[in-house]
């Protein structure tokens, strides 16, 4: 069975956030879809191991921040490759508290949905939460980021708790003149042909030419955590 066929389904890139006992947390998700128009409802799929899952179960509310194409990888890394059990993900983040009390990301966000959970379905490793939209708005006219754009243009990877995660193949046999380097922490691959424009690294910059202060744009790991893949 070729699971890459599943990746042909279209997805977006969102930050799902919630609250619990006065605390806030959020995570990157790619599975958000509308269920009904009246009343307006949407469904999200959240891994049971994630702290955001616990917050949604406890508070019965969640928000969806739809990220724009211009959203930096550092933002995706903060909410997608770090745990709210270890860090405050909302530190230094511009956000507001919604009507339900769930936080909404204001920068690099195209629109948001504020939802109350009306149903939940256990699907094994994940729970599908169905939420009634109690408030929503458009914050920007920018184009939303698709999951394909995140992977193909931004060079992003899926965390192991993502519903679309597929174990990466061994890339050590890659052919080509440009040497790519893999982040051993999150799986991000630095491609010299693409560089890291979000952090001022121009296309054509070899890994060895990166400044010592450069870190993985997704998880913040230093250069020492990278290994050659070609």
Secondary structure as UniProt FT lines:
FT   HELIX           3..8
FT   STRAND          14..20
FT   TURN            21..22
FT   STRAND          23..29
FT   STRAND          32..37
FT   TURN            38..39
FT   STRAND          40..47
FT   TURN            48..49
FT   HELIX           51..59
FT   STRAND          61..68
FT   TURN            69..70
FT   HELIX           73..80
FT   TURN            84..86
FT   TURN            89..92
FT   STRAND          95..97
FT   TURN            99..100
FT   STRAND          103..105
FT   TURN            107..108
FT   STRAND          109..122
FT   STRAND          126..138
FT   HELIX           147..152
FT   TURN            160..161
FT   TURN            163..164
FT   TURN            172..173
FT   STRAND          181..183
FT   TURN            184..186
FT   STRAND          189..190
FT   TURN            192..194
FT   HELIX           197..199
FT   TURN            203..204
FT   HELIX           207..209
FT   TURN            212..213
FT   TURN            217..219
FT   HELIX           223..225
FT   STRAND          226..228
//
